[in-house]
Amino acid sequence: MPLLEVFDETLDINSTGNYILSLQASHEELSYCIADTFRNRFILLRSYTPEENNRFNHEQISEIIFGDDFLERKYNKKFLVMPSAEFTLVPSPLYDPAKRDEYFYFNHGEQENRVIIANKLPENDSYLIFSVSKPLYDTTISFFPDVFPYHHLRPLFNQMVHAMKSQTGHYIHLHIENDFFNLAIFRELKLQYLNAFTYRNISDIMYFALNVFKTLGIQGDTTVNLSGVTERYDDLNSTMSLYIKNINFVVPAGNFSFSHVFNDIPLHRFINLFSIVSCE
């Protein structure tokens, strides 16, 4: 299976007690990075992806974790991100933990073989309730029993709130996962719109995004911030450039720096991994 890997010469497998591990697990990808707490620097990135047009099953995920020399080590901290297109937001004053599943079912209906999880979003004073595959959840947690899963929007909210502090007006963030994308729009630091859309091709992404922009009266000269599974010169960027004048590929925010081995890595591609270390 394809494997992307970069690591710094200071990486020491016997020093993981001084490192932070950030892992993202899904049927489309298993990726992780390691940050050195002494140097406040990311020093390793590995990404496993299935063969084209395939998806990992939970058995393959188990094989990858079991066979990776770093994933079963002890760390100073561990973070787990599990992307999902199915989520709902509940304002904190209205949230009742005993009704977590009811909130989710109200929008998405009851589902088999899914696990429902809630994350607090302090940046938005709300709870994000989402579902993930039960086999994937059970497999991942069996290796990391002491780690509580985060939805991918948890680190993205941290990233977005940090980025928009220096801006006025609209802040637009388009985050692309392998089979869905999130569109988040803030106005004057307040969340105005948030949704997930499944897509099959670039035309789907443009159709949904441009219709939302039109409905909210957002002009083509407003900057769109991009992250996730997209590249600077790919078809999505080329097509979007026909309608959007200003496209910004997001740079991770936080107190960590990056080893020189990351110089050729599109950091926006792994924004979830890099941003989650700033979430507690």
N, C-alpha and C positions, 0 to 999 in steps of 0.2 A: 504494500500500500504506500502511496506517496507520503513522504516525510520531509517537513521543513524543520531545520535545526540550525541555530546559531548559539554559540556560547563563548563566554569570556575566558581568557587564560587563567584568571584567578579562581574559577569554579573549582570547588573541592567537595567531592561527594561525602567526605567525612566531616564537613562543617555545616551540614544542613540544619543543625540546631540554631544557627545564626541566620538562617534564610527564611523567607516567606514564599510559600507556594500558592499560586493562583491557577486554578484548573477550570476549564470550561468543557462541559460534557453534553453531547447531543448525539442523535443518530447520524448527523451529517459531519461531525468533527469532534475530535478530542485534542484539545490544545492546552498547554500550560506554560507558565513562565516562572522564573525564580528571581527574587530580589534579595540582595545582600543587605542586611540591616546595618552592618558596620559602615558600609560605604554609601548606603542609601542609593543603590544602583541595581538596575535589572541586568542580570548576567547570563540568563539562559532563556531560550524560547524553543519549544518543540510543538509541532502541530501534525497530527495524524488525520488523514482524510481517506475515505473509501475510494475505490476505483470509480471512474466516471459513471454517473447514472445509478450508482448503488448507494445504500445506506448501511451504517453499522447496525448489527443487532446487538443485544445485550451480551451475548456470549463473546463477540469480537471485542467489545469494550472491555470485558473482563480480561481477555487475553492480552490486550494492549497494556492495561494497568499492571497486570501481574508480570509482564515481560519487560517493563520499563525500569531501568536501574535507579531512577530518582523518585518515582511516584510512591513507593512504599517506605521511604525514609521518614524520620522524625524531623519536624520543622518548628521554628519559633511560632509561626502562625500558618494556618491553611485557610484558603477561601475556595468556595465552589460556586460556579455560575452555571445555571441551567436555563438556556433560552427557551422561550415558549411564546407562541402567538396568541395563546388564550389567557387573558388576564382581565381583571376589573379593578378599579380604584374605589376605595371607600374612605371618606373623610374620617380622620381620627376621632372626632367627637361622636361620630355615629357608629363606630366600629365596636362590635361585640365579638370577642374570640369564639364564643360558643356558637355563633351564627356564621362562622367563616364559610363553611360549605354552602349554606343557603345563599349567601351573597353571590358566590360564584355560579351556582346553578341558575340563579335568576337571569343571568346574561347568557350563559353557555349551555344550560341544561345538564342533566346528570349524564355521566360518562363512565364507561367501564374501563378498567385497567389503567386508571389515572390516579395520581396522588395530588392532592390540593395543598398548597403551601401559602403562607402569608408572610410578606416582608413589610417592615415599617419603612416609609419614605419620609425621613425627617425634613428633607428639602421642600416637600409639598404637604407636610402635615397630614399624611394619609397612609392607608395600608394598601399594598398591592397584593392581590390574591391571584394565584396562577396555578395551572396544572401542568404536570409533566408525566411522561410515560412511567408506569409503575415498574416494569422490568428494568428500565434504565435507572430509575431512582434506586431500586433495591440493589442493583449491581454496584452502582457508584457508592452508595452509603455503606455497603458491606466492606469496602476498602477504606472508607473515610467516615467511620461511625461518629466521630466527634465534631464533624463539620456540618453546619446548617446551610442548606442551599439558598442561594440568592437568585432571583430573576435577573435577567440581563439588563433590565431597565434600572435596577438599583445602582450599579456603577454608572450607567449613562446619565441618570439624574444628577449624580454627584458631579460628573463631567460637565453637563450642560449648565448647571447653576454657577459653577466656577467660571465658565467661558462667558456667560451673558452679563456678568457683573460690570464689564467695561463697555456694554452696548446699551443703546436705547431703541425703542420701537420693538419690532418683531425679532425674535430669535427662532430660527427654523433648524431642526435637526432631522436628517433622514438617515436612519440606520438600517443597513441591509444584512439580513441573514440569508441562509441558503435557499429557503423556500417562502420566506415572508419578509416584510420590512415594517419598521415602525416610523411613523411620522409624528413628531412632537413640535408644537408651536407655542411659544411663550410671547406674551406682550407685556412690556414693562415689568418683567420679572415674574409675571403670573401665568400659570399654565392656562392656555386658551383651547388647546386641542391636543388629543393624544389617541392614537389608534394603531392597529396592526392590520396589514393587508397581506393575504397570500397572493403570490404572483407566479406566472409561468414564464414570462419574458419581460424584456425591458419596456415594451409598449404598455404592459399592465402597470408597471411602476409609474410611468409618466402619466398615464390616464388618471390613476387615483390621486397622485400628488397634485397635478395641475388643476383637477376639479376641486380639491380642497382649497388650493390657493385662490381660485376664482371665487368660491363661496365666501371666503374670509376677506376678500378684497386685497390680497397680497400681490404686489406688483413684481414684475420680472427683474427689477434691479435690486430686490432684497436678497441678501446673502443666504445661500442654503449650505448648511454644514453637513458633510458626509462622513460616515464611518461604516465599518463592517466590510462585507464581501464586495468590494468595488476597488478599482484601480484608477490611477490618475489619467490614463489614456485608454480606458476600455470603452466599450460601446455605450454603456450607461452615461458615462461622463460626456462623451461626444454628443449623444442625443440630448442630454439635459442642457448642454451649452447652447443649444438652439433656442431655448426658452428662458433660461436663467443666466443672467450676465455674470453673477458672482458666485462661484462655487469654492468652498473652503474644505480641504481635507483636514479633519480634526487632529490636533496634536494633544497627546495625553497630558492632563493637568495633575499636579500633585508634587510631593516633596522628593520624589525619586528621579534620578538621572538614568541615562542609558549608556551601557558599554558601547565602545566604538564598533562592536560587531553588529549593532543594530542599525548602522548607518544606511544600509541598503534595504532595510525592512520597512514596508509601509505601516507605520505605527498605528494609523487609524484602523487598520484591518483587525487588530487585536485590542481595540480600545477597552473592551470589557475586562480583559485580564489585567491591563495596566491600571485601570481606574478602581478596580475593586479593592486594592490594598489601602485606599484612602477611606473605605467605608467600615464602620464599626457598628 
